[in-house]
Amino acid sequence: MHVNPAAAEATILSLCQFPRPYQACQFILENSQVANARFQAAAAIRDSAIREWGFLTADDKRSLISFCLRFVMQHASSPEGYVQAKVSSVAAQLLKRGWLDFSAGEKEAFLYE
């Protein structure tokens, strides 16, 4: 990011256009020191998951929601509240999107998380 910020930003912003960018976005969320990069990675997860929702397996859907919920809880004391709010929002939107598809046990597990 520091070597060529414009190129790095363009790459991160284009993530939501790639099919299934979830692993790359999760890596950015977990490892980047740049709050804006984490914010954009969360946005890319949301955009891609909503676009590809019908093609994702049930395990993929659960995994994305669980990742977001765990991330929010693990970084609850983070000073970048806007990143936390974005990831929390992604979890809520994906949970709402799949609510009718999830079993009662899955719903309970998400709420417990």
N, C-alpha and C positions, 0 to 999 in steps of 0.2 A: 504494500500500500504506500509506503514512504518513498520507494524508488520512482514509481510513476503513478501518482495518485489518480490522474484522469483515466488511464487505462484500467486501473484496478476498479475504479468506480463504475466504468462502463461494463466491465465483466460482471460485477456483482448485480448491477441493474438488469443485465440481460439474462440472469439466471431463471427468471420466471418464464422466459420464452423456451427454455430447454425442456424436453420431456424428462420427467422423473429426476429432478435435480435434488432430491431429498437428502441423499448422503452428503453431497457437497455443501448444502445449506446447513445441515446439522453440524458438519465439521467447522464451518465458519462460526456458527453460534457458539460452539464449545471452545474454540481456540482463538478467535480473532480478538485483538486488543482494541479494535476500532468499533465504537458503539454503532456508528452509522452502518457499517458492514453487517453487524449482527441484526440490526433493524431490517435492512434490505433482504437479508437471508430469510428472516421470518416472513416477510412479505412474499418472497418467492415460494416458500412452502405453501402459504395460503393460496396464492393464485394458481399454482400448479395443482394442488390437491383438489381445489374446487373444479378446475377445468377437467381433471382426469378422474374425478370421483367414481364415475361409472366403470372405469377400467381397473381401479385399484382393488386388490384382494381385501378380504375382511381383515386379514392380519396386517396388511399395510396400513389400513385405516386406523386400526387400534394402535399400531406402533407410532404413527405420526401424532395422534392425540396424546398418547402416554409420554412420548418424548417432550412435547410442549409442556405438559403438566409437570413433569419432573424438572425440566429446565427452570420453570418459573419458581418452583419450590427450592431448588438448589441455589438459585441466585436471588433469593428474596431480599437480601440486604444490599443488592447492587445499587450504586448511586445513579445508574442510568435507568431511571424509572420508565422512560418512554420505550426502551427495549423490552422491559418486563411487561409493560402494558400491551405491546404488540404481540409478543409470544402468547400471552394470556388470551388475547383476542383471537388469535389463530386457533388455539385449543377450543375456545368456546364456539367459534364458527364451525369448526370441523365436527365437534360433538353434536351441535345442533343439526348439522347436515345429515349425520348418520343416526340420529336418535331413534328413528322408527325402525331402522335395520338392526340395531343392537339388541341382544337378548337382555332379560332383566338382570342376569348375573353380570353381564358386561357393563350395563349402566351403573350398577351398584359399585363395581370395581373402579370405574372412572370417578364416581362421586367420592369414593374412599380416597383415591389418589389426591 
